[in-house]
Amino acid sequence: MYYIITLSSRIAVVSVVLEYCDTRESSVKLSRLERAKDVVESYVGSAYPGYDLLVLKNDCVVFRSFSGRAEIVPEVRPLREDSMFDVASLTKVLFTSLVYAKLVEEGLVSLRQKVVELAPEFGTTPAGSSYAKEKVALWMLLSHTSGLPAWLPLYKTCRSRNEVFEVALKSFPSYEPGRDVLYSDINYIVLTYIAEKVTGERIDRLFDSMIAKPLNLKRSSFNPLERGYSRDDVVATEVVDWRGGTVVGVVHDENALAMEGVSGHAGLFTTTLETASIVREILCAYRGSCDSLISRPIATTMLSPWACGEVCYGLGWQVSEPSRGLSPLTDYRFALLASHTGFTGTSILMVPQESFAVVFYTNRVHPTRANERIKHVRVLLHNAALSSIS
């Protein structure tokens, strides 16, 4: 089905599952969204070469704007309405946490199940068995309270995907499981291993069958260049000398690269529109209006605080409640905010009770990661966008 979607001052026709709706019917103030666009537009060239901004309200797109360049080194390419972004750690919430939600619903795993029951090798370290690791449950991996280290340079020492799994599974805990929160890619590498072991499928195929096919996603995949997409379809990331120059269409994350581009911690490429399709299903399930992807009980479970330290995490999502401090992405407080960011310059912010979401994708690491202005831009953007809610 085809819908007309406003793109800044342009009109484009795109084939998507999301409908564009009139802001007058969706209880948002267009002038505030225009202000949000002005904010992100003003940082093109200084914080990022290009951006794609989409605002979702009540199951449909109420605002869309994109501008700038998909690449500036060595070529100069404009950003397109259907440009695919390497979303980096958004892979964790757009795919991995959803896969586990579905595995729980299907009775294949339990969130409270000990990891060693599913992967006995997890209970060891290079020094031998680990009593602490035997206490780690699946929910602790999903909510970043397992005790596993935040990151390891696996790409420097591991020669295969299986070797990455082996080292991650046997990694030493940094603290007692459940005692604190430490955001960890290693958690999601272990979750990748378990999901593949439980289902018997590599996770790129799981994404196709569990997410992409049910939602009719056509521009979302791992390793897009191996799936028939061209370099022109994909937004560039960093210029990396040891990788031969500008990285385009191949995962930016080094550890995901060592895993053949297929991991639950990073590796997914997608568009803002297809991201919004996934987000819509989460919000719709949360309020109990649909269950085509996940049910209301698991959606509520996913977006509830499971572990809190300086920040709180649900299952994958960082969740913020008034009693537990501010979200790092906005100055505003709501009964519940759920968000996640990706290192390459991507982010999602949801207000579940308002069925409202902001998808903001940039290529801020192009040509170099030595640019963190986006942290400031995100707060300005989300303040403006959230103020549009009537």
Secondary structure, 3 states (H helix, E strand, C coil): CEEEEEECCEEEEEECCCEECCHHHCCECHHHHHHHHHHHHHCECCCECEEEEEEEECCEEEEEEEEEEEECCCCCEECCCCCEEECHHHHHHHHHHHHHHHHHHCCCCCCCCEHHHHCHHHHEECCEECHHHHCCEHHHHHCCCCCCCCCCCHHHHCCCHHHHHHHHHCCCCCCCCCCCCCCCHHHHHHHHHHHHHHHCCCHHHHHHHHHHHHHCCCCCEECHHHHCCCHHHECCCCEEHHHCEECCCCCCCHHHHHCCCCCCCCCEEECHHHHHHHHHHHHHHHCCCCCCCCCHHHHHHHCCCCEECCCEECCCCEEECHHHCCCCCCCCCCCCEEEEEECCCEEEEEEHHHCEEEEEEECCCCCCCCCCCHHHHHHHHHHHHHCCEC
